[in-house]
Amino acid sequence: MPFGNIISFSNFKSIGNAYKYNAKKRLLIYIIFQKTTRYLDEVLRFALLFRHKHFLSSVTIKNFQCPYKNTISTTSMKYIVLSILIAVSGNLIAQEKKTLQIKRVTEAPKIDGVLDDPAWEGVDEATDFTQFRPEMGVKELDHQKTVVKMVYTDNAIFISAYLHDKPDNIMKQFTSRDNFGQADFFLVAINPNNDAQNDTELFVFSSGTQADAIASPSTGEDFGWDAVWDSAVKIVDDGWIVEMKVPYAVLRFSNNEVQTWGIQFHRRYRRNNTQYSWNPIDRTKGNIGLYHGELVGIENISPPTRLFLYPFASGLVKTFDGETTNDFSLGLDVKYGITENFTLDATLIPDFSQAGFDNVRLNLGPFEQQFSEQRQFFKEGVDLFTKANLFYSRRVGGRPSTFPQVNDSIEEVSEYPKKVNLLNAVKVSGRTKNGLGIGFFNAITEKTYAKVRNLNTGNTREELVEPLANYNILVVDQQFNRNSSVSLINTSVIRDGNFRDANVTAAVFDITNKTNKWNVDGALKVSNLNLEEGTKTGFSSSLEVEKVSGKYRYGIENSIADKEYDINDMGILFRNNYNNFRAFGSYRIFEPTEKLNNFDIYMYFNYDMLFKPNTYTGKQTGISVYAQTKKLWEFGGNINFDIGKQHDYFEPRTEGRFFTFQNIYNNNIWFNSNNAKRFAMFGNAGFVTLFDKERDLFSYWIGMGPRMRFNDKFSLSYSFNYEDGTGSRGFVTNIGDDIIFGERAQNTIVNSLSGSYNFNSFHSLNLTFRNYWATVTYDNGLFALQEDGTLSREDNYTLADVDDPNVNFNTWNFDFRYSWQFAPGSQLSALYRNSLFNSSTASTETYFNSVETLFKQPIEHVFSLRLVYFIDYNNVKSLFKKDS
């Protein structure tokens, strides 16, 4: 008869490990007993346990003829040989869950990296870690064993990890919080709801640095979230030790008498970038939360009062063009747990004086430049609010929504504010045990005025350009099946007076089937603007079907927006009026080859149309490749080709008009050397051209950057990017009813420098510098845009007919920052910044001449000092109890 893997046991203790013997997609195990019938009951119990553990619908136990009958007595043949026939699919093996029993202790361990506390004695251990990146299923080496223990008290959970290794191999670069750098790490992922979708991730690096994030499959890892918890690291003769204290206030959990939490531990070796987990992970399918183990044994704990106060004081001195201004402010940020699952965050008298500078660039296109968020309040805990991509946080406190109306003949705008001041902001967010997430955001900005000067009299007047405004977001998100969700989102901006109001509502779904093979996601969005001339309503929709597991993945997508769709009061939208179709596919490896750790190739095809009228605008195809070698060098590249004629309805800046070009081709290649080395380097190069006999467009770019880690405390990196192009065509201005285009040459040089010196995990000096220079020089002859999208010089327009469009654009930003975390959650930071800006029409200046001109401009110097102190209400309450 056909036998699978035959496993012989002399006693019943071995049966418990039988399921570990074979992890093939179809598992056939025959268990042979060399004892008597008294084992039958144990075998039955084991079979039922196996069925429960692996979610099997049935387990078959049957007798069969013994293949070894010449060696065993025939009198007991009926029960001597038994088999358990178990058919297990691959995905069920992947969902096997380890269990860790946590122990309650009365005396908490001291967080010092020394495991001599009585609390750690006799505690269940999490061991047998398995590699999942770059290769799956590889066991730990003997000298790299990982042992994790957990205990808990009335106030916190405690984790210890003994990470065995050779001390000389441990990488431990000192970095600031949430900066991974070049260091090994230990990660604890905790999911109190045990729903595979809402993790709290706590990282401790071998240097002692902390990082933390909120993670979900729909939004990824949000490292803007910062919690207050304690950890310590100690390097020992055979590895390194981590101890952690996680107060319950860090976590959100229900008030149940007995709790079972999802739990996972990761360990990364930076020198070879391998990563291991306690419960095995199958990277070929499903989100990573599906592969958590379970933490059991937590009983009779109550969510604490989660009230955290962050009082701060800040002072700022600014000098510019001979004038000095001072500002001093006191303020308060508050975090309050409304219930065990929902938290309120508020910033009262906000202070963003130390937010980083924006990477401004010259923008010749029809769309605004998008900047990353620099303000901590808007970076932290915003995962729910990013649903449907309706929230661009830079809108809150951004530029005013209107521009002053002036009499061009006798008036000019003498002062126009760059931003609107934020008065206060509040966030409420959380998720119930049943997966219902609710988020509410509210912010209020103050009245803002511009100054208008009369050219004849010199008198100035103020004109309101942004009234008192209220920004709101409401999100309701229901998760289910451990991998899917549906959401309803509403955003609104209400401005006082006769200014525009806005409201956007969206329904979003993201559904993956139970086998984690197919995903369907989509959205339906409706926007409403209340304008002086009436209400404008628009809509948008999207639908995507994609295979999301295995080496080969593919999908199709359709996205639509009508001409009236507009979310730019609270979100960011570069264009509307489209009906686009997309098909894509990819191939990737999950097991290393002889030379590669990772390889990924992606291909796409787009077919674009206007929504109204339903007309063709263009089609594109492309391919991109990524690879990582065994030596941790990374390589990549992409090729993109716009096939045939493309009709751009946005560059002309006039409704219904379009600009036509054809057969545009671009490619790019890049590399990144092994960052684990003391010296590393990146580089990239590419070009763009047109396959059009009537055009001579050609632009190329190169970039490079060395990075040097002098020691574990000091590192420095520099990057240089250069772009040179000719033959580009774009909008210049309007002359009467004519839309004027020009052909231009553009050069860009960007120099960036960043460095850090970390005295330890809590003291650091950081330097950031960026100089961006770009010139644009137009040909003297200009074009008039024709109705068919082509350009004509028949009207003989020249530069003399328009305001000089040539540009010399130069910016300089320099930040030098000191930060000291003097207590958990408390920080002192000092910032010195200087910045310069110049824009002119001297486009023929050389780089060094332009920099010389730049330094003749008034320079802005800013020095600011900020102190934040963390107060936990629970600690204050305990102090009062001791006093009483």
NORVENCOR-V777533 format. One line per field, one symbol per residue. burial: I if it has 16 or more other C-alpha atoms within 10 Angstrom, else O. A space follows every 50 residues. Layout:
burial = ???
//
This chain:
burial = OOOOOOOOOOOOOOIOOIOOOOOOOOIIIIIIIIIOOOIOOOIOOIIOOI IOOIOOOOIOOOOOOIOOOOOOOOOOIOIIIIIIIIIIOOIOIIIIIIII IIIIOOOIIIIIIIIOOOIIOOIIIIIIIIIIIIIIIOOOOOOIIIIIII IIIIIIIIIIIIIIIOOOOIIIIIIIIIOIIIIIIIIIIIIIIIIIIIII IIIIIIIIIIIIIIIIIIOOIIIIIIIIIIIIIIIIOOIIIIIIIIIIII IIIIOOOOIIIIIIIIIIIIIOIOIIIIIIIIIIIIIOIIIIIIIIIIIO IOIIIIIIIIIIIIIIOIIOOOOOOOOOOOOIIIIIIOIIIIIIIIIIOI IOIIOOIOOIOIOOOOOOOOOOOIIOIIIIIIIIIIIIOIIIIIIIIOII OOOIOOOOOOIIIOOIOOOIIIIIIIIIIIIIOOIIIIIIIIIIIIIIII IIIIOOOOOIOOIOIIIIIIIIIIIIIIIIOIIIIIIIIIIIIIIOOOII IIIIIIIIIIIIOOOIIIIIIIIIIIIIIIOOOOOOIIIIIIIIIIIIII OOIIIIIIIIIIIIIIIIIIIIIOOIIIIIIIIIIIOIIIIIOOOIIIII IIIIIIIIIIIOOOOIIIIIIIIIIIIIIIOIIIIIIIIIIIIOOIIOII IIOOOOIIIIIIIIIIIIIIIIIIIIOOIIIIIIIIIIIIOOOOOOIIII IIIIIOIIIOOIIIIIIIIIIIIIIIIIIIIIIOOOOOIIIIIIIIIIII IIIIIIIIOIIIIIIIIIIIIIIIIIIIOOOIIIIIOOIOIOOOOOIIIO OOOOIIIIIIIIIIIIIIIIIOOOIIIIIIIIIIIIIIIOOIIOOOIOOI IOOIOOOOIIIIIIIIIIIIIIIOOOOOOOOOOO
//
